[in-house]
Amino acid sequence: HVQLVESGGGLVQPGGSLRLSCAASGSLFSINAMGWYRQAPGKERELVAAITRGGSTNYADSVKGRFTISRDNAKNTVFLQMNSLKLEDTAVYYCNAHTVEVSGVYLEVWGQGTLVTVSS
């Protein structure tokens, strides 16, 4: 099986920064697209940012210019640099990856979620 291990969440003041990290491990053969989603209380889960293996990116309008997604293909890791954080960024953030296991099975894998709380 494939696992996504996340780190970097926590409590931060408005205007502050956090860097989320997500590393894939397990019976991996390859990883295609990776991304970050978030879900705030009472709201639907939404795409925050995504990145392809080749480095093409896509961002939600609400985070454009403030967040940056990147990846290290050699380490099977995706990052989310979060700057100028706002109260409305408070949510559980989930890492997502489209993978191929060594068995040849295609899997969409989710991380366990990491809580980001923006509060003064």
Beta strands, then each sheet from edge to edge (+ up, - down):
strand 1: 2-7
strand 2: 10-12
strand 3: 18-26
strand 4: 28-39
strand 5: 46-51
strand 6: 57-59
strand 7: 67-72
strand 8: 77-82
strand 9: 91-101
strand 10: 106-110
strand 11: 114-118
sheet 1: 1+ 3- 8+ 7-
sheet 2: 2+ 11+ 9- 4+ 5- 6+
sheet 3: 2+ 11+ 9- 10+
end
